[in-house]
């Protein structure tokens, strides 16, 4: 899909593939009836990397990179992740707010030309349950990302045996590649 077609998307479905040794994610568009549409991107988390890194390709053949994100530092308690396009040009960045995330996961997202975006778990009770009752860590979590009190995008985890998310974009200026990177990171990095 061309970048302008990707940028026109208002919603994505993201599904984790069940693999033993690697995290893989499919990013799908939305069909006219609201169901999962065609494959837009395919992500694979690099294992045993010196710094955390995920490459997102145009499809699951992994022949053409679309974008990627990589940690700036090794220790990822509050790591900043740079998001770049296929040629290594910056798209934006995101980072987890370690202190605020002790009780309720909080992420900060930056893109040139947009005000800073903050994403936080929607429900404080669910956040607390996930942290303090290990047997309920599977409970779905939802994130709302806002800038100056205005919704930018949301990531809603669906019930099921494998991780599935619906991403809804409300700000037309936010780069969809940055949104995809953050949504994949919420699954790939959330438990850290």
C-alpha positions as protocol buffer text, in pm:
chain_id: "A"
residue {
  index: 1
  type: UNK
  ca { x: 0 y: 0 z: 0 }
}
residue {
  index: 2
  type: UNK
  ca { x: 124 y: 347 z: -81 }
}
residue {
  index: 3
  type: UNK
  ca { x: 185 y: 594 z: 200 }
}
residue {
  index: 4
  type: UNK
  ca { x: -109 y: 818 z: 106 }
}
residue {
  index: 5
  type: UNK
  ca { x: -341 y: 514 z: 115 }
}
residue {
  index: 6
  type: UNK
  ca { x: -205 y: 416 z: 454 }
}
residue {
  index: 7
  type: UNK
  ca { x: -248 y: 772 z: 580 }
}
residue {
  index: 8
  type: UNK
  ca { x: -615 y: 765 z: 476 }
}
residue {
  index: 9
  type: UNK
  ca { x: -688 y: 473 z: 711 }
}
residue {
  index: 10
  type: UNK
  ca { x: -901 y: 563 z: 1013 }
}
residue {
  index: 11
  type: UNK
  ca { x: -886 y: 221 z: 1178 }
}
residue {
  index: 12
  type: UNK
  ca { x: -654 y: -81 z: 1192 }
}
residue {
  index: 13
  type: UNK
  ca { x: -683 y: -431 z: 1326 }
}
residue {
  index: 14
  type: UNK
  ca { x: -363 y: -573 z: 1473 }
}
residue {
  index: 15
  type: UNK
  ca { x: -328 y: -943 z: 1545 }
}
residue {
  index: 16
  type: UNK
  ca { x: -35 y: -1122 z: 1704 }
}
residue {
  index: 17
  type: UNK
  ca { x: 72 y: -1443 z: 1534 }
}
residue {
  index: 18
  type: UNK
  ca { x: 142 y: -1727 z: 1771 }
}
residue {
  index: 19
  type: UNK
  ca { x: 509 y: -1819 z: 1725 }
}
residue {
  index: 20
  type: UNK
  ca { x: 740 y: -1996 z: 1964 }
}
residue {
  index: 21
  type: UNK
  ca { x: 1061 y: -1794 z: 1930 }
}
residue {
  index: 22
  type: UNK
  ca { x: 956 y: -1459 z: 1783 }
}
residue {
  index: 23
  type: UNK
  ca { x: 683 y: -1196 z: 1819 }
}
residue {
  index: 24
  type: UNK
  ca { x: 505 y: -1130 z: 1490 }
}
residue {
  index: 25
  type: UNK
  ca { x: 211 y: -899 z: 1424 }
}
residue {
  index: 26
  type: UNK
  ca { x: -23 y: -853 z: 1130 }
}
residue {
  index: 27
  type: UNK
  ca { x: -167 y: -507 z: 1068 }
}
residue {
  index: 28
  type: UNK
  ca { x: -491 y: -516 z: 870 }
}
residue {
  index: 29
  type: UNK
  ca { x: -715 y: -248 z: 728 }
}
residue {
  index: 30
  type: UNK
  ca { x: -1088 y: -254 z: 784 }
}
residue {
  index: 31
  type: UNK
  ca { x: -1332 y: -397 z: 531 }
}
residue {
  index: 32
  type: UNK
  ca { x: -1645 y: -197 z: 439 }
}
residue {
  index: 33
  type: UNK
  ca { x: -1853 y: -414 z: 674 }
}
residue {
  index: 34
  type: UNK
  ca { x: -1618 y: -334 z: 967 }
}
residue {
  index: 35
  type: UNK
  ca { x: -1444 y: -671 z: 973 }
}
residue {
  index: 36
  type: UNK
  ca { x: -1072 y: -728 z: 933 }
}
residue {
  index: 37
  type: UNK
  ca { x: -957 y: -624 z: 585 }
}
residue {
  index: 38
  type: UNK
  ca { x: -644 y: -679 z: 380 }
}
residue {
  index: 39
  type: UNK
  ca { x: -291 y: -698 z: 520 }
}
residue {
  index: 40
  type: UNK
  ca { x: -129 y: -352 z: 540 }
}
residue {
  index: 41
  type: UNK
  ca { x: 189 y: -434 z: 729 }
}
residue {
  index: 42
  type: UNK
  ca { x: 372 y: -715 z: 907 }
}
residue {
  index: 43
  type: UNK
  ca { x: 589 y: -665 z: 1215 }
}
residue {
  index: 44
  type: UNK
  ca { x: 858 y: -884 z: 1361 }
}
residue {
  index: 45
  type: UNK
  ca { x: 1039 y: -822 z: 1687 }
}
residue {
  index: 46
  type: UNK
  ca { x: 1409 y: -890 z: 1670 }
}
residue {
  index: 47
  type: UNK
  ca { x: 1505 y: -1142 z: 1939 }
}
residue {
  index: 48
  type: UNK
  ca { x: 1814 y: -1122 z: 2158 }
}
residue {
  index: 49
  type: UNK
  ca { x: 1901 y: -778 z: 2022 }
}
residue {
  index: 50
  type: UNK
  ca { x: 2149 y: -555 z: 2203 }
}
residue {
  index: 51
  type: UNK
  ca { x: 1881 y: -285 z: 2197 }
}
residue {
  index: 52
  type: UNK
  ca { x: 1510 y: -356 z: 2156 }
}
residue {
  index: 53
  type: UNK
  ca { x: 1417 y: -337 z: 1787 }
}
residue {
  index: 54
  type: UNK
  ca { x: 1108 y: -410 z: 1575 }
}
residue {
  index: 55
  type: UNK
  ca { x: 1093 y: -395 z: 1195 }
}
residue {
  index: 56
  type: UNK
  ca { x: 759 y: -348 z: 1022 }
}
residue {
  index: 57
  type: UNK
  ca { x: 738 y: -467 z: 662 }
}
residue {
  index: 58
  type: UNK
  ca { x: 487 y: -409 z: 382 }
}
residue {
  index: 59
  type: UNK
  ca { x: 386 y: -778 z: 401 }
}
residue {
  index: 60
  type: UNK
  ca { x: 482 y: -1110 z: 559 }
}
residue {
  index: 61
  type: UNK
  ca { x: 742 y: -1191 z: 291 }
}
residue {
  index: 62
  type: UNK
  ca { x: 962 y: -943 z: 485 }
}
residue {
  index: 63
  type: UNK
  ca { x: 1118 y: -821 z: 159 }
}
residue {
  index: 64
  type: UNK
  ca { x: 1040 y: -449 z: 189 }
}
residue {
  index: 65
  type: UNK
  ca { x: 1064 y: -261 z: 522 }
}
residue {
  index: 66
  type: UNK
  ca { x: 797 y: 4 z: 581 }
}
residue {
  index: 67
  type: UNK
  ca { x: 924 y: 138 z: 913 }
}
residue {
  index: 68
  type: UNK
  ca { x: 1087 y: 32 z: 1234 }
}
residue {
  index: 69
  type: UNK
  ca { x: 1148 y: 137 z: 1590 }
}
residue {
  index: 70
  type: UNK
  ca { x: 1454 y: 91 z: 1804 }
}
residue {
  index: 71
  type: UNK
  ca { x: 1543 y: 174 z: 2163 }
}
residue {
  index: 72
  type: UNK
  ca { x: 1802 y: 444 z: 2218 }
}
residue {
  index: 73
  type: UNK
  ca { x: 1940 y: 269 z: 2524 }
}
residue {
  index: 74
  type: UNK
  ca { x: 1972 y: -85 z: 2656 }
}
residue {
  index: 75
  type: UNK
  ca { x: 1785 y: -43 z: 2984 }
}
residue {
  index: 76
  type: UNK
  ca { x: 1421 y: -6 z: 2888 }
}
residue {
  index: 77
  type: UNK
  ca { x: 1254 y: 109 z: 3213 }
}
residue {
  index: 78
  type: UNK
  ca { x: 1196 y: 447 z: 3054 }
}
residue {
  index: 79
  type: UNK
  ca { x: 1353 y: 386 z: 2714 }
}
residue {
  index: 80
  type: UNK
  ca { x: 1289 y: 617 z: 2423 }
}
residue {
  index: 81
  type: UNK
  ca { x: 1214 y: 445 z: 2092 }
}
residue {
  index: 82
  type: UNK
  ca { x: 1291 y: 621 z: 1765 }
}
residue {
  index: 83
  type: UNK
  ca { x: 1052 y: 544 z: 1480 }
}
residue {
  index: 84
  type: UNK
  ca { x: 1202 y: 569 z: 1132 }
}
residue {
  index: 85
  type: UNK
  ca { x: 1081 y: 504 z: 779 }
}
residue {
  index: 86
  type: UNK
  ca { x: 1225 y: 241 z: 546 }
}
residue {
  index: 87
  type: UNK
  ca { x: 1521 y: 467 z: 461 }
}
residue {
  index: 88
  type: UNK
  ca { x: 1602 y: 552 z: 824 }
}
residue {
  index: 89
  type: UNK
  ca { x: 1441 y: 898 z: 820 }
}
residue {
  index: 90
  type: UNK
  ca { x: 1276 y: 997 z: 1150 }
}
residue {
  index: 91
  type: UNK
  ca { x: 897 y: 975 z: 1178 }
}
residue {
  index: 92
  type: UNK
  ca { x: 865 y: 1034 z: 1552 }
}
residue {
  index: 93
  type: UNK
  ca { x: 935 y: 873 z: 1886 }
}
residue {
  index: 94
  type: UNK
  ca { x: 764 y: 723 z: 2186 }
}
residue {
  index: 95
  type: UNK
  ca { x: 866 y: 640 z: 2540 }
}
residue {
  index: 96
  type: UNK
  ca { x: 716 y: 480 z: 2846 }
}
residue {
  index: 97
  type: UNK
  ca { x: 677 y: 701 z: 3151 }
}
residue {
  index: 98
  type: UNK
  ca { x: 823 y: 464 z: 3411 }
}
residue {
  index: 99
  type: UNK
  ca { x: 705 y: 652 z: 3723 }
}
residue {
  index: 100
  type: UNK
  ca { x: 343 y: 696 z: 3608 }
}
residue {
  index: 101
  type: UNK
  ca { x: 337 y: 341 z: 3473 }
}
residue {
  index: 102
  type: UNK
  ca { x: 384 y: 187 z: 3816 }
}
residue {
  index: 103
  type: UNK
  ca { x: 7 y: 209 z: 3868 }
}
residue {
  index: 104
  type: UNK
  ca { x: -128 y: 291 z: 3522 }
}
residue {
  index: 105
  type: UNK
  ca { x: 79 y: 244 z: 3206 }
}
residue {
  index: 106
  type: UNK
  ca { x: 157 y: 577 z: 3042 }
}
residue {
  index: 107
  type: UNK
  ca { x: 331 y: 645 z: 2712 }
}
residue {
  index: 108
  type: UNK
  ca { x: 442 y: 969 z: 2546 }
}
residue {
  index: 109
  type: UNK
  ca { x: 444 y: 1007 z: 2168 }
}
residue {
  index: 110
  type: UNK
  ca { x: 609 y: 1285 z: 1966 }
}
residue {
  index: 111
  type: UNK
  ca { x: 577 y: 1375 z: 1599 }
}
residue {
  index: 112
  type: UNK
  ca { x: 711 y: 1693 z: 1441 }
}
residue {
  index: 113
  type: UNK
  ca { x: 434 y: 1946 z: 1386 }
}
residue {
  index: 114
  type: UNK
  ca { x: 199 y: 1797 z: 1645 }
}
residue {
  index: 115
  type: UNK
  ca { x: 168 y: 1874 z: 2017 }
}
residue {
  index: 116
  type: UNK
  ca { x: 300 y: 1604 z: 2253 }
}
residue {
  index: 117
  type: UNK
  ca { x: 64 y: 1307 z: 2283 }
}
residue {
  index: 118
  type: UNK
  ca { x: 12 y: 1111 z: 2605 }
}
residue {
  index: 119
  type: UNK
  ca { x: -143 y: 766 z: 2614 }
}
residue {
  index: 120
  type: UNK
  ca { x: -269 y: 603 z: 2929 }
}
residue {
  index: 121
  type: UNK
  ca { x: -460 y: 291 z: 3023 }
}
residue {
  index: 122
  type: UNK
  ca { x: -826 y: 382 z: 3010 }
}
residue {
  index: 123
  type: UNK
  ca { x: -929 y: 212 z: 3334 }
}
residue {
  index: 124
  type: UNK
  ca { x: -746 y: 255 z: 3663 }
}
residue {
  index: 125
  type: UNK
  ca { x: -924 y: -47 z: 3821 }
}
residue {
  index: 126
  type: UNK
  ca { x: -820 y: -273 z: 3530 }
}
residue {
  index: 127
  type: UNK
  ca { x: -464 y: -137 z: 3549 }
}
residue {
  index: 128
  type: UNK
  ca { x: -447 y: -220 z: 3919 }
}
residue {
  index: 129
  type: UNK
  ca { x: -593 y: -567 z: 3871 }
}
residue {
  index: 130
  type: UNK
  ca { x: -338 y: -644 z: 3598 }
}
residue {
  index: 131
  type: UNK
  ca { x: -52 y: -540 z: 3826 }
}
residue {
  index: 132
  type: UNK
  ca { x: -149 y: -691 z: 4156 }
}
residue {
  index: 133
  type: UNK
  ca { x: -338 y: -1009 z: 4067 }
}
residue {
  index: 134
  type: UNK
  ca { x: -102 y: -1220 z: 3856 }
}
residue {
  index: 135
  type: UNK
  ca { x: -369 y: -1471 z: 3759 }
}
residue {
  index: 136
  type: UNK
  ca { x: -566 y: -1187 z: 3594 }
}
residue {
  index: 137
  type: UNK
  ca { x: -279 y: -1036 z: 3393 }
}
residue {
  index: 138
  type: UNK
  ca { x: -459 y: -1153 z: 3076 }
}
residue {
  index: 139
  type: UNK
  ca { x: -742 y: -903 z: 3128 }
}
residue {
  index: 140
  type: UNK
  ca { x: -761 y: -678 z: 2818 }
}
residue {
  index: 141
  type: UNK
  ca { x: -634 y: -324 z: 2848 }
}
residue {
  index: 142
  type: UNK
  ca { x: -727 y: -18 z: 2645 }
}
residue {
  index: 143
  type: UNK
  ca { x: -525 y: 297 z: 2582 }
}
residue {
  index: 144
  type: UNK
  ca { x: -641 y: 645 z: 2492 }
}
residue {
  index: 145
  type: UNK
  ca { x: -387 y: 885 z: 2342 }
}
residue {
  index: 146
  type: UNK
  ca { x: -462 y: 1257 z: 2370 }
}
residue {
  index: 147
  type: UNK
  ca { x: -293 y: 1588 z: 2293 }
}
residue {
  index: 148
  type: UNK
  ca { x: -408 y: 1897 z: 2482 }
}
residue {
  index: 149
  type: UNK
  ca { x: -721 y: 1708 z: 2592 }
}
residue {
  index: 150
  type: UNK
  ca { x: -815 y: 1614 z: 2233 }
}
residue {
  index: 151
  type: UNK
  ca { x: -828 y: 1245 z: 2130 }
}
residue {
  index: 152
  type: UNK
  ca { x: -557 y: 1145 z: 1880 }
}
residue {
  index: 153
  type: UNK
  ca { x: -595 y: 765 z: 1868 }
}
residue {
  index: 154
  type: UNK
  ca { x: -696 y: 469 z: 2082 }
}
residue {
  index: 155
  type: UNK
  ca { x: -584 y: 107 z: 2107 }
}
residue {
  index: 156
  type: UNK
  ca { x: -841 y: -142 z: 2234 }
}
residue {
  index: 157
  type: UNK
  ca { x: -737 y: -498 z: 2317 }
}
residue {
  index: 158
  type: UNK
  ca { x: -1000 y: -758 z: 2233 }
}
residue {
  index: 159
  type: UNK
  ca { x: -1085 y: -1073 z: 2427 }
}
residue {
  index: 160
  type: UNK
  ca { x: -941 y: -1392 z: 2283 }
}
residue {
  index: 161
  type: UNK
  ca { x: -672 y: -1658 z: 2299 }
}
residue {
  index: 162
  type: UNK
  ca { x: -430 y: -1449 z: 2096 }
}
residue {
  index: 163
  type: UNK
  ca { x: -365 y: -1078 z: 2126 }
}
residue {
  index: 164
  type: UNK
  ca { x: -585 y: -869 z: 1897 }
}
residue {
  index: 165
  type: UNK
  ca { x: -631 y: -493 z: 1890 }
}
residue {
  index: 166
  type: UNK
  ca { x: -851 y: -238 z: 1721 }
}
residue {
  index: 167
  type: UNK
  ca { x: -677 y: 94 z: 1662 }
}
residue {
  index: 168
  type: UNK
  ca { x: -895 y: 398 z: 1593 }
}
residue {
  index: 169
  type: UNK
  ca { x: -738 y: 721 z: 1468 }
}
residue {
  index: 170
  type: UNK
  ca { x: -911 y: 1052 z: 1536 }
}
residue {
  index: 171
  type: UNK
  ca { x: -643 y: 1304 z: 1433 }
}
residue {
  index: 172
  type: UNK
  ca { x: -587 y: 1317 z: 1055 }
}
residue {
  index: 173
  type: UNK
  ca { x: -235 y: 1464 z: 1095 }
}
residue {
  index: 174
  type: UNK
  ca { x: -87 y: 1183 z: 1304 }
}
residue {
  index: 175
  type: UNK
  ca { x: 140 y: 964 z: 1092 }
}
residue {
  index: 176
  type: UNK
  ca { x: -22 y: 622 z: 1065 }
}
residue {
  index: 177
  type: UNK
  ca { x: 323 y: 459 z: 1066 }
}
residue {
  index: 178
  type: UNK
  ca { x: 389 y: 610 z: 1410 }
}
residue {
  index: 179
  type: UNK
  ca { x: 49 y: 485 z: 1530 }
}
residue {
  index: 180
  type: UNK
  ca { x: 127 y: 133 z: 1402 }
}
residue {
  index: 181
  type: UNK
  ca { x: 464 y: 139 z: 1579 }
}
residue {
  index: 182
  type: UNK
  ca { x: 309 y: 246 z: 1910 }
}
residue {
  index: 183
  type: UNK
  ca { x: 26 y: -9 z: 1884 }
}
residue {
  index: 184
  type: UNK
  ca { x: 271 y: -294 z: 1818 }
}
residue {
  index: 185
  type: UNK
  ca { x: 493 y: -170 z: 2101 }
}
residue {
  index: 186
  type: UNK
  ca { x: 202 y: -178 z: 2346 }
}
residue {
  index: 187
  type: UNK
  ca { x: 193 y: -555 z: 2302 }
}
residue {
  index: 188
  type: UNK
  ca { x: 562 y: -626 z: 2243 }
}
residue {
  index: 189
  type: UNK
  ca { x: 693 y: -403 z: 2523 }
}
residue {
  index: 190
  type: UNK
  ca { x: 403 y: -362 z: 2768 }
}
residue {
  index: 191
  type: UNK
  ca { x: 517 y: -624 z: 3017 }
}
residue {
  index: 192
  type: UNK
  ca { x: 857 y: -463 z: 3065 }
}
